[in-house]
């Protein structure tokens, strides 16, 4: 049961990642505004927004205008759900007891997974990596790593090597 719930949580986070990917380049609100069909602009109901299942039930089409829905939506939801589950299973093997360090490590991993999926899909779609996501993500991951006791010099070295990897890609 816990595995199913973790997968559903991940798929729901994946659904939110899709919202960010769609709305961020348009500078639209993404917290308190309702979802709409990008083709007919009809407001979507709760049943239209259930991760993965709505896509399957509606056969990949909008309920209102019948136009196709991008496969990006269920793929991001599936990937996020599976990666959340895999990270939980991996950490469960590393910890004997689900203590505070386990919870912080799990939240850090889930945040990292979410950020990397967002960056990958957003970059694939728009050929751009948003600093408004990367900078807060880096700060939160840094804080989580400090909280679980990773040495400061290791965090700085890892951050530098990550920066160097991406800088070399940009430079080349």
Secondary structure, DSSP 8 states (H G I E B T S, - for coil): -HHHHHHHHHHHHHHHHHHHHHHGGGT---SSS--B-TTT--B--GGGGSTTHHHHHTTTB-TTT--B--THHHHHHHHHHHHHHHHHHHHHHH-SS--HHHHHHHHHHHHHHHHHHHHHHHHHHHS---HHHHHHHHHHHHHHHHHTT--HHHHHHHHHHHHHHHHHHHH-
